[in-house]
Amino acid sequence: MRHSGRAPDQMREIAMQPGFTRHAEGSCLVAFGDTRVLCTASVETSLPGWLRGKGRGWVTAEYGMLPRATHTRGRREAAAGKQSGRTQEIQRLIGRSLRAVVDLEALGERQVTVDCDVIQADGGTRTAAISGAWVALRMAVDRLIAQKLIVKDPIRQKIAAVSCGIHAGAAILDLDYEEDSSAGADGNFVLTEDGNIVEAQVTAEGECYDEEGLLRLLRLARIGCAEIFAAQDRASGR
């Protein structure tokens, strides 16, 4: 039994509140337990220079943590004048994950930027961000379709992400901060609704794992993502 009382294959409570903000074309406040991330999708007609005139769009993401998202205040990266390597890595991961399920030609010559701002962190911020970002993107695209600005739905399927790890010798699902900080190995899995893998990041943090260990984590990730997909269905009304 884990310190939270959860079973090894049990997710934290998932909550997704769509339409959380007024101005963004799509938005979702996502919670994995005590981790909370606000995801907003903005549609713009401007494109990066290298994409102009190509007849296709772009989906990208930005990620950040509010100063008191953690136990102690963190300095705003804007005040430091640069983004940390961690921030750049995570926002690139979010963007790659979303583009994996989007037909950029069907999106047309427009860019959707999904901002993922961590309000409260208790482990799994990047996986919650990816899962909530899909809902925000879904809402923004639904608005484009309703306005008849695009004809074909560019979103092929749902995408979700969840953390898994090896803690005290056992494979566990959806690590909170206490588990993540003391795990022997921890990873993040990004999966599509049809079961394909977009990305798998599994790192030994003092405890190596074998092939069967990796497969155990993947099986747990599939369990967790199935719950996330159901929450996305409820949030998006699909």
Salt bridges, closest charged atoms under 4 A:
ASP34 OD1 - ARG36 NH1 3.97
GLU89 OE2 - ARG126 NH1 3.04
ASP103 OD2 - LYS152 NZ 3.36
ASP122 OD2 - ARG12 NH1 3.91
ASP142 OD1 - ARG138 NH2 2.81
ASP142 OD1 - ARG238 NH2 2.75
ASP153 OD2 - ARG138 NH1 3.01
ASP174 OD2 - ARG6 NH1 3.82
ASP174 OD1 - ARG12 NH2 2.94
ASP176 OD2 - HIS3 NE2 2.72
GLU178 OE1 - HIS3 ND1 3.69
GLU179 OE2 - ARG2 NE 2.79
GLU179 OE1 - ARG6 NH2 3.42
GLU193 OE2 - LYS158 NZ 2.80
GLU199 OE2 - ARG96 NH2 2.72
GLU212 OE2 - ARG219 NH2 2.57
ASP233 OD1 - LYS158 NZ 2.91
